[in-house]
Every structure is written in structure tokens, then in C-alpha cells.
Amino acid sequence: MVQRQRLAAGKRKTTLLRLLKLVLNTSPLMLVISAIGVIVSAATGVVGSLFIERLINDYITPLLKAKQPNFQPLFQAIIFMLIVYLVGAGANYLFNVLMSILAQKVQLQVRREMFVHMGRLPIAYFDQNEYGDIMSRYTNDIDTLMQMISQSIPQFCFSTLSLAFVISAMFSVSWELTLFSFLIFGLSYWVVRLLTKKSSYFFTIQQRQVGEINGYNEEILNGLKVVKVFSHEAAAKAAFDDYNENLRLASGNANTFATILFPIMGNMGNLLYVLIAILGGALAIHAWAPLTLGAIAAFLQLSKQFSMPIAQISQQMNSIVMALAGANRIFEVMDTPVEVDEGQVTIESNANVKSAWHWNVPQADGSMKKVSVHGHIIFDHVDFSYVPNQPILHQINIDAKPGMKVALVGETGAGKTTISNLLNRFYEISAGQITYDGIPINQIKKSSLRQSLTIVLQETHLFTGTVMENIRFGRRGASDDEVYQAAKLSRADEFIHDLPKGYETIIDGDGGDLSQGQMQLLSLARAMIADEPVMILDEATSSIDTRTERLIQQGMDNLLSGRTSFVIAHRLSTIVNADLILVLDHGRIIESGNHAQLLAKHGYYYELYTGKRELQ
């Protein structure tokens, strides 16, 4: 337990130092000015309290004894105090405003860096982490981080400096009363320390519970139709209640321990005030430790300033600990290794010649060799496993010659989509080699490799914007006429004209009022306008009815003509004209050939096509 607490404290310290370095690098000048403002603001409060002793002893008391009082020195002293307090108020306002601006700058930078970094993370990271939890880091954790920078840290620094200045001032007035004050607060130290440890522990749990409940909500919302179809609402609510209850308990415990600190320290300050008044009066009466009336008044004011910063430090510590827990989750994402890309080969297209692509292959002598892109893909004894020693693909051999249509058939989990993911280098192969026009794909820069491939996924994703913008997403520089042509080729043009504003109709990321089939037609149009050398269709027509499928089949054939394509199909009717059909079972190719050849074998494919066996 002690070891775990030490590790947690060490992690918080590392996170805090890293965060302070980030803040310093964001705007050093703004941070320096804010620091000066904090020092001036804390100092002026103590100076004002110390001046009370002089005000009473040197100005008020003589006036009470004088027969003809002169109030001018008193007025000058009051004006001096007013100036001191105005300077302190101005400094306080300055550093609070600057820290708020600095927090916004840090938030902007962190969000930008996180967004860019997440775009460079491997697909495996998102397979292993829930989107809801990732979004919680991007929203809740960054918000708590901004609050810490704009409020908690400035207040913590102000309170710490105020405490240091106040202690120095208290010793200058009366070391006896100062030691007595230390004794009283020393008795409450162990209570504060215990509560701080407890709140830190529960705040860490709270942040984790927030991520879990967000992940669960995102999962249920995405699968809401499935929940309703299977009448699973009660079970989903019960599971949500469990997550919610865990969050309630963690938040309740964290905030209970956090909020109890302030009243404890506040009441301790009131008790100390009374005790100092009694003890100070006694010291003033006894000649062995005389205190003036001004000194007692100044010390009483300082004692208030002594207890308040301690309470504020305790309160802000909890906010800082909670924010550090969120900052640690942010840094976990930032520290996740990005995709490794050691490729040197790049791709280039000729803007003046449609579909003219070539590879730029660096040579040993420093020159660049241009190799035309033909789309010749070879899988040579490829093995793959997500987890070591648990292979998913075994000895995969594919020779997809330029312009060849290769179909992948098999049950769910057979490895069809995994093959396309390996071609994109979403994952790295465990053994063997994949070449593209004779070039090992690990020598090709991932951005260039993916630029040469167009993928139409089974799960269609559109972006908020017009229909035309969604189609043009496949090639940003495409003209309106090219968009219309792609839509006609995919048969999406037929339903687009029925939309309220045609191609200018705005749809959201979920497709708005479009059907799943219409969304897939737009996805096909987007792929068609990309016009890239190799195309991968991952069950791209699975949500299109048979009639629509027949309508777009000719357009699909025109699209795939002359380019290498990999078609992952659930409907065998879409691949009867494939040049090569590969039948996969448990990560192995068990049959290969064209439609006629496979039927002649009377094997697995024959049983699928004749209906004796069904794909699961």
C-alpha cells in the first residue's frame, strides 16, 4: 500500500513538472508577469496588515492623547494604505487575467497536439481503447486541466506566498504568539494530511469512472437499435446504473473529503483568533512580554491571513490532484507511440494525364528511379497475429496481377478484412512479405501507400457537409462535373436529385435521413472519384438491395476495369466475374481459382454457391 502511494505521488510529481514545462514553453513572458503579479498581490496584503500596528501606535493613539489633534498625518497614512491595497488589487486582477489567457493558450495547444497525435496513432490503439474513454480525455480531462491552470495553480501560488509573507510578518510582531499559532495548527495538520490523501485517491478513481461511463454511453448509443430490437433496455439501464453508482460513490467520497477541509481550517482560524486575543491581552498586561495595542491588532489581522491561505492551499490541492489525474490520462495518449514509418518510396501522379502514377524509388547513388504504378500486389507466405503466438493468418500467398479482380470469400473471422488491413499497413505482418509493383510495402511511405489505395468499407462513414463535399472527399481537387460523373457511375445520382437541395443538401455524419444503402452509394461515388490504382471493396454492397446492386454492378465493373481490386464479398453473385477467387477458412486459403474452376472442384465454394453451405 505504501509502495503504491509512493508510486502515485511520484507519477503526480512527474506529471506536474511536465505540465509546468508545457505552460512555460507556451508563453514565458506571460508567465513571468503573472508570477510578479502574484508576488506583489501577496506582499501588499501583508504590508497592509503590518501597517495597522503603526497606524494605531503612531497615529491614532497620539491623537487620543493630544489636546489639539492634527488629523493630517492620519489622513496621509490612510491614503498610503489605500494606495497599497489598490496596487495589490491591480496585481491580483492582472495575474488572474493573464493566467486565464495562458490557460486558453495551453488548452488550444494541447487539443491541437492531441488531435494531430491521435491521427498518427496505429489502428490497434483504437481497437484496444473505447472511443468514449478517448473522448473523455479530449473533453473532460482537458477542461479540468484548463481550470487548474487558470484558477487552482494561481490560487495555490498566491496562498503559498501569502503564507510565507504572513509568517515572516508574525515573527516580526511577536515570536511568542507565532509559536503559539504554530502549535494550534500543528494539531490539525495530521487531519488535513489524512483528508488530502483520501480525496486524492477518490479523485483518481472519479476520473477513471468518468471515462468508463462515457465509453459505455457511446457504446450503447451506437448500438441503440440493437438494444431495442432485442428488448435489452432494462439490462442496459441496469448496467448504466452500476456505472453511474460507481461514479456517484467515487465523486461523493472525493468531494466529501475535499469540501470538509475548508470548514475545518476556517473554524480553526476562528478558534485561533479568540485564543490570540486572550493570550495577546495577557502578554500586554504583563511587563515580561509587553505588546502594544497596535501590535495585538496587527497580529490578529495576520492570524486571519495565516489561517486562510492554509485552508485555500488544502482546498486547491484537491483540485490540482484531480486535474493532474486528468493530465496524466492526456499524457498517456500523447506518449503512445505513433505509427512507425521507415518507408522512403513515395508516389506521384501526373496532373495532366488521368490515372498516370509512378513510384519515386531512392537509389544507392542518391538518384531517384521512377517506377510506373501498375498495381501488381503479391502476398508471399504472409503470416499475421494480433497477439504474439496466436496467428490469425497462415502462409497467405496471393499474386494479384495488374488489373486483376481478386475476390475473398469466407465466414466471419476467416481473415478477409485482415488481409486488406495488412495491405494498407494498418497492421504489420509477422512473417513473409507483401510487395507492390515489386517494392516491399514496408519501404513505401504509409501516406503514399494509402494514397494509391481506395477503400470502400462495409460500415459507411460520412461527414457533416453537403452531398457534393462528401463525394469530393475522395479527391479534394475534383471538379463539379467529375462529382456528377462519379455519382452517375455509382447510381447515387438517382436519389440525390430527390433530395431537397440535390447535391447541396447538407447531411450530418450519421447520414441524416439517408438509408444505409444510399450512404453506401455515396461511399462508392467517393471511391470512384478518387480514381486510384488499387481498390478494396470490403463488402461494399452488403447494405444495398438486390435491385440496386444490379443497377450499380455495371458501374462497378467500369470502375474496376484496368485496375487491381480486392473484393471482400458476402454475396457470391457479385464476384462470379472475378479473375481470382480465394476461399479462406480460419486464416488459411483452402481454395483458389475463378468461378468456373471452383465450381468444377465441388468443394467449399461449390457448396456455398449451390446453397449447401451458408456463410456465417
VENBELWO-V416711 format. One record per pair of residues at least 24 apart in sequence whose C-alpha atoms are under 6 Angstrom apart, sorted by the first residue. I is the first residue (numbers start at 1). J is the second residue. D is the distance in Angstrom with one decimal. If there is no record, write none. Layout:
i:I j:J d:D
i:I j:J d:D
This chain:
i:34 j:95 d:4.3
i:37 j:91 d:4.6
i:37 j:95 d:5.2
i:38 j:158 d:5.6
i:41 j:88 d:4.3
i:41 j:91 d:5.3
i:41 j:92 d:5.4
i:42 j:162 d:4.9
i:44 j:84 d:6.0
i:44 j:88 d:5.3
i:49 j:298 d:5.7
i:50 j:298 d:5.7
i:52 j:298 d:5.4
i:53 j:294 d:4.0
i:53 j:295 d:5.0
i:53 j:298 d:5.3
i:56 j:294 d:5.0
i:57 j:294 d:5.4
i:99 j:150 d:5.0
i:100 j:150 d:4.5
i:103 j:146 d:5.3
i:103 j:149 d:5.4
i:103 j:150 d:5.3
i:120 j:338 d:5.4
i:121 j:338 d:4.5
i:121 j:339 d:5.6
i:122 j:339 d:5.2
i:123 j:426 d:5.9
i:130 j:215 d:5.7
i:132 j:214 d:4.9
i:132 j:215 d:3.6
i:132 j:218 d:5.4
i:133 j:211 d:4.5
i:133 j:215 d:5.0
i:136 j:211 d:5.5
i:137 j:330 d:5.9
i:141 j:326 d:4.5
i:144 j:323 d:5.2
i:145 j:323 d:5.1
i:148 j:320 d:5.9
i:152 j:316 d:5.4
i:156 j:313 d:5.5
i:159 j:309 d:4.6
i:163 j:306 d:5.9
i:163 j:309 d:5.9
i:195 j:257 d:5.5
i:199 j:254 d:4.6
i:199 j:257 d:5.3
i:199 j:258 d:5.8
i:200 j:321 d:6.0
i:202 j:250 d:5.5
i:202 j:254 d:4.8
i:203 j:254 d:5.3
i:203 j:322 d:5.3
i:204 j:325 d:5.7
i:206 j:250 d:5.1
i:206 j:251 d:5.6
i:209 j:247 d:5.4
i:213 j:243 d:5.8
i:262 j:311 d:5.3
i:265 j:311 d:5.1
i:269 j:307 d:5.0
i:343 j:442 d:5.9
i:343 j:443 d:4.1
i:343 j:444 d:4.4
i:343 j:445 d:4.2
i:344 j:443 d:5.8
i:344 j:444 d:5.7
i:344 j:445 d:5.7
i:345 j:444 d:4.4
i:345 j:445 d:5.8
i:346 j:445 d:6.0
i:346 j:448 d:5.4
i:347 j:448 d:5.3
i:374 j:402 d:5.5
i:375 j:402 d:5.0
i:375 j:533 d:5.9
i:375 j:534 d:6.0
i:375 j:564 d:5.6
i:376 j:400 d:5.8
i:376 j:401 d:4.8
i:376 j:402 d:4.8
i:376 j:436 d:5.6
i:376 j:437 d:4.8
i:377 j:435 d:5.8
i:377 j:436 d:4.8
i:378 j:434 d:5.6
i:378 j:435 d:5.3
i:379 j:434 d:4.7
i:380 j:432 d:5.7
i:380 j:433 d:5.2
i:381 j:432 d:4.9
i:382 j:431 d:5.5
i:382 j:432 d:4.3
i:383 j:430 d:5.4
i:383 j:431 d:4.9
i:384 j:429 d:5.0
i:384 j:430 d:4.7
i:392 j:587 d:5.5
i:393 j:587 d:4.2
i:394 j:587 d:5.7
i:394 j:588 d:5.5
i:402 j:564 d:5.3
i:403 j:562 d:4.5
i:403 j:563 d:4.0
i:403 j:564 d:4.2
i:404 j:564 d:4.9
i:404 j:579 d:6.0
i:405 j:564 d:5.9
i:405 j:565 d:4.9
i:405 j:578 d:5.1
i:405 j:579 d:5.2
i:406 j:566 d:4.8
i:406 j:578 d:6.0
i:406 j:580 d:4.8
i:406 j:581 d:5.8
i:407 j:566 d:5.7
i:407 j:567 d:4.6
i:407 j:568 d:5.8
i:407 j:581 d:4.6
i:408 j:568 d:4.9
i:408 j:582 d:5.0
i:409 j:583 d:4.8
i:410 j:583 d:5.7
i:410 j:584 d:5.0
i:411 j:615 d:5.1
i:411 j:616 d:5.2
i:414 j:584 d:5.8
i:414 j:585 d:5.0
i:414 j:586 d:4.6
i:414 j:587 d:5.1
i:415 j:587 d:5.1
i:452 j:532 d:5.4
i:452 j:533 d:5.7
i:453 j:532 d:5.9
i:453 j:534 d:4.9
i:453 j:535 d:5.6
i:454 j:527 d:6.0
i:454 j:535 d:4.7
i:455 j:535 d:5.9
i:455 j:536 d:4.7
i:455 j:537 d:5.9
i:456 j:537 d:4.9
i:456 j:538 d:6.0
i:456 j:540 d:5.8
i:457 j:538 d:5.0
i:457 j:540 d:5.8
i:458 j:538 d:5.6
i:458 j:539 d:5.2
i:458 j:540 d:5.0
i:460 j:520 d:6.0
i:462 j:509 d:4.9
i:463 j:509 d:4.3
i:464 j:507 d:5.6
i:464 j:508 d:4.0
i:464 j:509 d:4.8
i:465 j:506 d:5.1
i:465 j:507 d:5.7
i:466 j:504 d:5.1
i:466 j:505 d:5.2
i:466 j:506 d:4.1
i:466 j:507 d:6.0
i:467 j:503 d:5.0
i:467 j:504 d:6.0
i:467 j:505 d:5.9
i:468 j:503 d:5.2
i:471 j:526 d:4.3
i:474 j:526 d:4.8
i:474 j:527 d:5.9
i:474 j:529 d:5.9
i:474 j:530 d:4.7
i:475 j:530 d:5.1
i:486 j:525 d:5.1
i:486 j:528 d:5.7
i:486 j:529 d:5.6
i:487 j:525 d:5.2
i:489 j:555 d:5.1
i:490 j:525 d:5.4
i:490 j:552 d:5.7
i:490 j:555 d:5.8
i:491 j:552 d:5.9
i:492 j:521 d:5.3
i:517 j:543 d:5.2
i:517 j:544 d:4.6
i:533 j:563 d:5.6
i:534 j:563 d:5.9
i:534 j:564 d:5.0
i:534 j:565 d:5.6
i:535 j:565 d:4.7
i:536 j:565 d:5.7
i:536 j:566 d:4.7
i:536 j:567 d:5.9
i:537 j:567 d:4.8
i:537 j:568 d:6.0
i:538 j:568 d:4.7
i:539 j:568 d:5.2
i:539 j:569 d:4.9
